[in-house]
Amino acid sequence: MTKYLWALASSALVVLLGACLIVWPFLVHTNVHGWTHATTTEFWSGVGLAAIGLLTGAGWYGGVKTAMVDMGIIAGRTPHTPEPAQSAAPSAPEEDLDRLLRPLAETVLRDLSEQLAAKEHAGGGGRQV
């Protein structure tokens, strides 16, 4: 377990070093005359080091997480396995769908009836010819 922690600490140190290289030219004012060759080199070297540190840190974090799941310290994800097809009657899904959609249909019908009654009441009770 400590092998992962030392590697994570080293990766964090590399990210910190990269961040220092990124801000170094601006802190010591070596870029007074704009982006010189030294400023550009230090900045992009810092970006590269920070990226490498982040990538290795992510890899080692994945390793420590896997090790912790293997040791039973944390619960891991269970892979989703598709269930085998059941040999039920073909009408079973339709009956289940009807049962699920019946309350929705009844509610929509009730709302439409109420709206129609309110419209007829507001309009004087119906059509006038």
Sequence and secondary structure as in RCSB ss.txt:
>XXXX:A:sequence
MTKYLWALASSALVVLLGACLIVWPFLVHTNVHGWTHATTTEFWSGVGLAAIGLLTGAGWYGGVKTAMVDMGIIA
GRTPHTPEPAQSAAPSAPEEDLDRLLRPLAETVLRDLSEQLAAKEHAGGGGRQV
>XXXX:A:secstr
 HHHHHHHHHHHHHHHHHHHHHHHHHHTT  TTSS HHHHHHHHHHHHHHHHHHHHHHHHHHHHHHHHHHHTSS 
              TTHHHHHHHHHHHHHHHHHHHHHHHHHHHHHHHTTSS   
